[in-house]
Amino acid sequence: MSSTEVPFVVSWAVLACVVLALASCKALLFVRASREEFPPHLFNMSKGQATRIGVAIHLEEVIEKWGKILTLVTVGYGLALVGVWLYQDWTRSGF
């Protein structure tokens, strides 16, 4: 790997770490939500509890959306890097 390729590989690694961090956050939200005590009927909960549930659901949706987007970007960027690397290797070998 030449020194011109290092920034691209590092930026891909940073994207991959962000995707893993988002997955960890979503897992923590799931664990926290499974420990919450929800009333059997939605109409019997207090206003504060309804607000907390609404905020948690919104946060989970935002994390899910950005996780999907960044996963696609990371995979596409990684495939592009591999394609460029293979092309450079192919042109250097003289096939």
N, C-alpha and C positions, 0 to 999 in steps of 0.2 A: 504494500500500500504506500503510495507516495504521499508527500506532505500536503499536496493539494486536495487529497481525498479526505483527510482527517476531519476538517470542519463539517463536512456533509455527514460523515458517520457519527460524529458527536451530536449533531443536531437531530439525527434519527434516534439516537439513544435517549436524548432528552424527551423527544415525543413519546417514545415507548415508556419512559418512566412516568410521564404525566398520565398516560392511559392506565398504567398500573395503579397510580395514586387514586385516580377516579374510581377504578374498580374496588379498591380498598375502602374508599369512602362509602360507596354504595353498599358494600358488605357490612360495614359498621352500622349504617342506617337500618339495614335489614335486621341485624342482631338487636339493635336498640328498639326497633318497632315490635319485635317479637316478645320483648320483655314488658312492653306497655300493657296496661290493663284497659281494655276497651269495653264499654258497656254493651250489653247484648242488643240494645236498640239505639240507633243513632239519635233519636229524639229525646233520650233520657240523659244525654251528656251535658255538662256545663259548657258555657260559652268559651271559657279559657281552654278547656280540653279540645273543643272543636277547632279553635284557632291553632293550637299546637299541632293537631292532626293535619290541618290544611297546610301549614308551613312545611311540615315534614313531607307531605305528598308533593308539594311544589318543588322542594329541594331535590327529592328523588327523581322527579321528571327532568329537571335541569341537568342533573348529573348524568342521567340516562342519555339525554339528547347529545350532550357534549362528548360523552364516552363513545357513542356510535360515530359521531363525526370525526373525532380524533383517531379512532381505530382505523377508519377508512383512509384517512390522510396518512397515518403511519404505515399501513400496509402498502399503499400506493407509492409512497416515497421510498420505502425499502425495496420494493420491486424495481422502481426506476434506478435506484443505486446499483442493484445487482445487474440490471440490464446494461447500464453504462460500463460497469466493471467488466462484464463479459465481452462487450463490444471492444473495449480497449485491449483486453487480453487477446482477443481474436485478431485485431489489426496488428498488434505487436508480433504475434507469432508468424504472420505472413501467410495465412491460409488463403 
